[in-house]
Amino acid sequence: MTDARPDPSPWASGMVTAYGVPAQSPPQPPAPPEAPPPDGPRRRRRQLMIFGGVAGAIVAIGLTVLLIVVVGGDGHPFGSKAGPPADVRPPLAQACPAPTAAPSGAPTAAPSGAPTAAPSAPPPVAGERTVDDVAGISYQRYGAPWETWTDVWEAGTLRVPYRVGQHFVTEVYSGGSYHASILSAAVPAADNDAVTLDLECVGRQVAADVRAEYYPQPNRMEPLRDEVTTLGGRPAWVSQFRLRFSEAGLTATEELSAVAVIDVGKPTAAILYVSVPGTHKQFDHVIDEVLESVRPL
């Protein structure tokens, strides 16, 4: 059986549109409106913000440079600061600063830079004299067995340079020669051009150096005199003592010694060192005589 169908219509099912009208695209979103140009106040605020940023950067750079100069000092802001300058004062000046008042029993000292006040000088001493121009003193000179000292002896930690005086050899042993001595020297003991000395401090320092460096170790000390006094009318510190010791090959086992520090009105102090070994006690009297005979030049 044949299925008869009518002819297809010129209108077919599907998209419906008006006849003769072309198809349209989907609608597009409207373009955003253009921003209006900034008005005057807004433009000025933006300019001020730019200028402020530039100024802040300049200030920050300036502060950084200042910090480098102040803290670093040498271009290294985190570098360590330079240490204090080295103390170049003489050892005795470092150990014994100038006193603010004269020790009890000593002549009154003049202000720094002025000559030290002192009582009237005693009369000159008759007889031969040993003169130490550098130390600024003279003292009694003795005949044989005493001889003129011709060496420079810088013993001890303080390195007191004994250049003038007398001596004689009391014995020769395996360790060398042993001497009786009357020696003088000048040693820096004040700051720069100051002329006021702490006599007690300087005297104790020199006496301790003598005991520790000039004699066999260990030794025992018997103090005999330790005081501020005057020698030749000048302020002085005198330390007198007897040391007992023992050294292989050395006959002497004791010695009578004296150390005098004399303020001669200069930055240097005059040092007088006198020693008599126990093997020659007949010369012990020399110590008191020499001290009493001291005169400033």
Order of alpha helices (4+ residues) and beta strands (2+ residues): alpha-alpha-beta-beta-beta-beta-beta-beta-beta-alpha-beta-beta-beta-beta-alpha-beta
